[in-house]
Structure formats: C-alpha cells, structure tokens
Amino acid sequence: MAAPRGGAIAANAATQIAPVVNWHLEPRCNYKCKFCFATFEDVKSLAAPLPGLDALLGVPAALAAAGVVKLTFVGGEPMLHPHIFELVAAAKRAGLCTSMVTNGSRLDAASLLRLRPALDQLAFSVDASDDALHVALGRAVGGRTPGHLAHVRSLWGPARELGFSLKINTVVTKINLADDMSPLIMDLLPDRWKVFQALPVEGQNDGAVDGLLVTDGEFGAYVARHRAALAAAAAAAAASGAPRTKPSAPPAAAGAGAGVEWAGPGAEAGRARRASAPPPLVAEGNDEMRGTYAMLDAFCRRGGGVGQGLWRSFYSNTDGPHAYGPSILDAGAPAAWAAVRDRWSAAGFVQRGGVYDYGQGEAAARELRARWAGAGAAAEAAAGGGAGGGCQQ
Ligand code: SF4
C-alpha cells in the first residue's frame, strides 16, 4: 500500500531534504553520447561489492520517510539494471512520485505495460530531429547504430495511451545547435520539454566534451528560437481550427505498442493532455544545473576510495568532481542528506522549475515551492550559496 503523500510533505518540512532525488542506480549504458556527464567511471572503478537487492529495496522507503516526494531513476541507462522493475515498484509502494530518464532502447510494449502501474513519468532523451545528428552525437546503441529517434517515436503513442506523463530531454551541443526541434516537439507534444546546455563535469566527461560545449549566448539563442517557433506553431494551429495536440502515433500503428491498453490511474489524464497547450520548454543552462540536483550514486557500494568504508550515497558536484556523502544505508537518509545539504541550492532548485505537480497535487506543489523558495533564500544568505550537480539525460 502506498504511504500517505501528506506524510512525506510533512517529513520534508522536518528534515529539509530535497523533495526530488535522482537515483543513478545503474552506471552502465549501451549508448556512447560524447557529451555524457553521467559516465560514473569513478564509481565503476571501485572494486567493491554491490549492495544486494534487499538493501536496494529499502532505499525508496527510506527516502519517502525522510520527506522525498519524487524519485527519478537515472543512469547510465536505468533499464539495464537487473532489478529495475522491483525497485520502481518499491518506490511506488513507498508512496513516491516516480520518474525514469531513459534512452528508451530497452523499452518495448511489454516493459511499458509492466512499468506503468508503478511509474508515473517517462523522460526520453532526444537531442535532435534527425538520427544522423544522433549518431554524430553518439546518441545511439554502441554510439553508432542509427534508429534512436524512430524507436522513441514507436514508443511514444503507446506510452501516451498508457497514461505516462511524458518528457523529452535535450542536450544542446555544437553538433545540434542549428537543429530545429520545433516540428518534432509539436508532433510529440511532451508534457515537458527540458533543454540542457552541455555541461562539463570533472571526472565524468573531461576532455571529451570540450569541443561540444556551447556558450551561454548560443544556448540562449537556441532556447529563444525554439520558444518562438513553438508559439508560432501553436498560434497557427489555433487559427486554423486544427487540434493543437495529437499523439505521435496510435498504438495500433506503432510496432512497439500494438495492443497496449491501460485503464488504471493516469489513463484519462494522459489522454486529456493531448488537448492541452503546447509543451512548456524548461531551459537549464550550466548555472541552473550546478548545485540544484540531489543525487544518489550509481552502485551505492562500499567505497575503496572516496567514501571509504561507507555505502556511498548523496553526492553533489559544485565546481569539480562529484563529492560523496555518507551512506544512506548506514547513516539513514536525513543524516546522509545533511552531509551534502550545503552543496545544494534550494533557491536554484525552485528557480529552475524543480517543483511542479509531479502527481503529489497542485496544493502540495505550492506548499513545497513556497517552503523551498523561502528556505533557500535563508540558507543561501547564511551559507553564501550552495551547489550540487545534475544529469543531462
Ligand atoms: S547521456 Fe545517457 S544515454 Fe547517453 S551515454 Fe550518457 S547515460 Fe547513456
């Protein structure tokens, strides 16, 4: 049975834990994106035993009890984790709003259907409107097999029919800077389109990303151009009287999803979104990304280096490499969080739009937003600013 959501909101006030946590539970990935800043070579290099499934299954409940509201499964590629279905289910049982950021390559109709009872939101990583650009970016199986966009499109209609909240995450680099995503976005109509500026992170993508970085001005121009194009497309659709939204592909026409039906929670909401306004574009430049994400590391294993003797847990990247706090499994979520709290900017988290209705309800979202906007301003005034880290997927 799901834990009461109101309990998490109240606990959040007591522990001051970040309401949203990204759990990088799987460091491996079958893609080779050249800009990837979630490579976790530091984690992979630790010769340490992995926590067992029993330990991992306790993580969502510990986070929920501490006041986390939303848990996002990220990687690497989270669908490569051998226990991803059990862990998502555990998160839902704990009463968490649940999300997954994925390249989609390991998803099909059966896995979407299996995930849906426990997973609220799916965020697909799509950087370009053209698969040649994806291959140039390494956003492809093995870094070179085309077909990423076609596969995501084949999943999109079924996922919409299943009632997932759907996001597109895009990373802007030199390679896709001139691309026009607006026709694709207006076709897919995600509930949220997040656009990230490629981010250099020491120890994650050193060197590899240097030639791909765009300036703040270039990133701003990309965002402005797409905001204008989306607005114009929506206005044109409204003027023509044509429906402004539609699913990308009906299940019957999508190879991955033929026959998928979902009548459970969220199904009606998922269908209703088709008739909503054009998707909001949420832009995150490097300054917005740094210090505004609360993250759990990939393997949570006993460290032989950083975090020696501890289950590595909450971490953050301010200016340099990831910094790890003590173990959530050893210290508990509130203490583990307290160790990195001053590296996380509550004000920045709110300002980048980190609080919205993930499923906890608009009233709870307003409460969280007001709390963290105020708490962030006070904490940062006292500490002189905070910082954390982010994932680009
Ligand atoms: S950006 Fe995501 S899909 Fe690409 S290599 Fe990194 S973890 Fe994999």
Boltz pocket constraint, residues with backbone or C-beta under 6 A from the ligand:
constraints:
  - pocket:
      binder: B
      contacts: [[A, 28], [A, 29], [A, 30], [A, 31], [A, 32], [A, 33], [A, 35], [A, 36], [A, 37], [A, 38], [A, 39], [A, 75], [A, 76], [A, 77], [A, 103], [A, 125], [A, 138], [A, 139], [A, 392], [A, 393]]
      max_distance: 6.0
